[in-house]
Amino acid sequence: MQRRQLGGSELQVSALCFGGNVFGWTADEPTSFRVLDAFVAAGMNFIDTADVYAKWAPGNQGGESETILGRWMKQRGNRGKVIIATKVGSDMGAQGKGLSRAHIMRAVDASLNRLQTNYIDLYQSHIDDAETALEETLGAYADLVAQGKVRAIGASNYTAERLAQALQVSKQHAYPRYESLQPLYNLYDRTGCEAALEALCRTDGVGVISYSSLGSGFLTGKYRTDGDVSKSARGQGVKRKYYNDRGFRILRTLDEVAQQHRSTPAVVALAWLLARPALTAPIVSATSVEQLNELVAAPRLALDAASIEHLNQASA
């Protein structure tokens, strides 16, 4: 499987990134292990998680996803063969939140412990912290890189203005810079990324790893009626956001393009993302090997210009 360079870092990642938000939530540990095994067997190597995953699930406190991922790597003995991305900054309750130096230093050690590793390939600011100076945050990351605990850093949920400021601070102080951006981006949710972030990332060579790449499952086509909403824990949220004329127009177009290419709506939606000029790897999640085996076909589907334009117009 061909690898892609992530921004200006030395990280060489697969064209799909597995989203570990499901670990400890909609996928228990045995299921997570099976899906991860299948992901690697398909030639992929890039896995994304966060310290806060899956704090929202009943009985959880955060850290469950990293713990499962750490146990899997330990049992498989494959730490050197996978690229692990995790995040810091979200509200961990009594464990703190934000991007202060003190919190980052505590949180990174906790993540390393849960992941059962001595380094994180990509350490990301989960959400911008306006109350902490960028110099403090990036200075802390510089020390972690110097200590060998982190190989590269990235940002998630940053505006174009704040990302540009962070890049400038890194340049001024010779700190490591954000080599990747993790924005909400898919065939339905286009405006936030394409308005200014995409151009900035292209100009500055920042890799883009999109989250919610399939619109919480809506773009797979499994949500089409009110009855479909009860199929998963995300159903009600999908209905509120995507059940509208534009959403169903996009689904119809995905069906048409999928039929033309003898594929599926999910694979076409990911192939559309992979054709975007700034995008490095869409983040995808699966809770079964069957789901995963469908999604990993996306990097092999090269959409023609007419299909891409058809999708662009439907989602405009």
N, C-alpha and C positions, 0 to 999 in steps of 0.2 A: 504494500500500500504506500502510495506516494506521500511524503511528508511536506509540510508547509512551515516556513520560518515564521515564528510568532513575533511580529514587530521587528525591532532591531536586536532582539535577544538571541541567545544561542539555542533556544528551545526549538526543536523540530517536532511538530505535532501533526496528528492525523487530521483529516478533513472534517471529521466529526468529533465532538467532545461529549462525553457522557455526563449528564447532569445528575449528581448524587443527592439532589433534594428528596428523592423518593426513598433513599435508604433509611430504615427506621420509621418510615411513615406508611406509604402504600406498598412497600417491599420489605419483608422481614429479612433477617440475615441469610437464611438459606437461599431465598429467591434472589437477593442481591448478589450473592456469590455466583449463582448460575448465570445471571445476566452479565456480570463483569467478565466471567470466563468466556462467554460468547462474544462479547465486545472485543476482547483481546484476540480471540481466535479469528475474528474477521479482519485483523490487521490494524486495529485501532489502538491508540496508546494514551489518549488525552482524557483525563477525568477531573471534573470540577465539583467541589463541595464548598462548605462554609462551616465555621464554628457554630453558627446558630441553627443549622439543620439537624434534627427536625423538631425544634422547640415548640412549634405550634400544635403538634400532635398530643392528644391526651396522655398524661403520664410521663412525657418527655421533659427534659430540662435544657436541651441543646447539646451538641457534640455527638449525637447518636450516629449521624452519617459518617463523620470522621472515624469513629470507633469501629464501625463495620468495615470501612475501607481499609483501616489499619490491620484488622484481623485477617482480611482477605489477602493483603500483600504479604503478611507474615506467613500465612499458611502456604501461599503459592511461591514464596521466595522470589518474587518478580519486581522488587522495588526499583531496580535499575532499568527496567524495561518499560516503565510507565511514567508519564508526565502528570504530576499531581498538582492541581490548583486548589487553593482554599482561600477563605476570605476572613477579614476581621472588621469589626466596627459596628455590627448590628447589636441590638440590645440583648444582652445575655443575662438580664436580671441582676442578681447579686454579684455576678462575675464582671459586671461593668459593660460599657459600650464606648463608642467613639474612636477617634484616631489620635489620641494623645500618646506621647512617647511611653508613658507609664503603662497604659492599657495595652498597647501593641506588644510591649516586652513581656507582659504577663500572658497575653493571649497566644502569642506564637509558641511559647513553651507548652501551653496546654494543648494546642493543636498538634505539635510534634509528638507529645506523649500519646494522644489518642491515635494518631496515625502510625505510631511505632516506627518512626523514622527520625533521622537527624538533620534532614533538610526538606524544604518545600520548594518545588520547582517554580511555582508562580504564586506569589502572595498578593492578594488583592484587597484594596479598600472597598468594603462592601457598599458603603453609602457615604457620600460626602459629609464631612464634619465641619460645618461653618464656624464652630466655636474654637477650633484648633488651627493654629497657623500651619499653612502648607509646609513651611520650613521645618517645623517640629516633626510633622508626620514623615516627610521625606528624609529628614536627618536620621530618624529612628530606623527607617528601612535601609539607609546607607550602612548603618552599623550592623544590621542583620545580614546584609550581603557580605560585609567584610568578615563577619564571624562564620560565614559558611552555612548559616541556617536557612537562607533564602537565595535562590538563583536569580530570579527576576521578579519585578513587581507589576501590578496592573491595577486598574480602577474599574469600578462598577457603578452604574447609575450616576455618572458625572454629567453635568451640562458641558456644552462646548466651551463656554467661557471659563469654567473652573478647570477643565482639562488643559486648556491652553495656558492658564496661569500656572498650573502644576508643572507643565513641561518647561516653562520659562524658569521657575524656581530651581528645578533640577539642573538646568543649564548654567544658571548663575552660580550655583554652589557646588557644581561638579558632583551632584548626587545622582544615584540611579534614577532613571525616569520611568514613568508608566509606559510599559511596552505593549500593553493591551488595554482595550476597553470592553466592558461587558454591558451592553445596553439591551433594553427590551426592543426586539426587532423581529418582525415576521411579515408575511404578505399582507396582513391586516394592519398591524401596528408599524407603520412606515414613517410617519411624520417626524417623530422625535429623533430618530437616527439620521434620516436623510436631510433634514432641514439644515444642519450645520455640522453635526458630528462626523458624518461620512467624509465630507470634504477635508476636515481637519485631520482625520486619521490618515487619509490618503496622502495629504501634503507632508505630514510629519512621520509617516511610516509606522503608525501605531496599528497593531493587529486588532481585529474586531472578532469577538466571540459572542454571538447573540444568544440571549436567553429567551425563554418562551417562544422558541423558534417555530413551534407548531400551534401557537395560540392556545396553550393549555389543553391541547388535543382537538380543538375545533377544526383545525386545518387537515386533520386526518380523515375527516368526513364521518366520524362516529357520532357526532351530535347533529341531528337534523330535525328531530321532533321533540315535543315536550317530554315524551316518554323516554327519550335518550338521556335526559338530564340526570336521572337516577342511577346511571351506569357507573358513576365514579364520584369520588369525594370532591372533585372540582366542578361538577355538573352545573350547580346553581350559578357559580361565578361565570362559567362559560355562557350560560343563557343570558345573563344580565348584560354582558359585554358584546357578544358576537351575534346574538339572534336579532338581526335587522336586515334590511334590504341589501346593504353593501356586503354584509357577511355571507349571505346566501348567494349573492351574485359571484363572489369569489369562489365559493364551493362549487357552483355550477361550472365555472371556468376550469377549476382544478380537475373536475371530472372529465371535461372535454379533452384537456391536454394529457391527462393520464391515459385516457382511452387511445389517443393518438400514438402515445409512446409505449403502450402496453405496460403501463406502470400503475401506481396508486397515487391518490391525492397527497398523501404524506410525503412520498418520495419526490413528487413534483415540487411541493412547497419547499422542501429542503434544497432541491437542485436549483430553484430560483434564487435562494439565498446564496448558494455557492457561486452563482454567476455574478453576484454583486461585486464591484471592483475592490471594495475595502475589506470584504469579509474573509476571515481566515478559517473559522470553523464554527458552524452552528452548534449550540448545545442541545442535545436531545436526551430524553429520558424514556425508559421502558420498564415495565414491571413484569415482563415475561420474555423468554427467549424468542418466542414467535414474533412479538412486537419488534424486538431488536433486529431480528433477521430481515424484516421488511425495511427498516430505516437505513441499515448499512449499505443498501443498494444505491443510495442517493449520490455518493461521489462518482458513481459510474454512469450517471445519467447526464448527458450534455444536452441541454435544451437548445433548440434552434432559435434564431432571432425572432421568428414569427410567434413562437410559443411564448417567449419572454414578453414580447410586446402585448400579446393577448392578456397575459396575467397582469402586466403593468396597468393596462386600461381598466380591467375589471376591478383592480384594487385601488385605483386612483381616488 
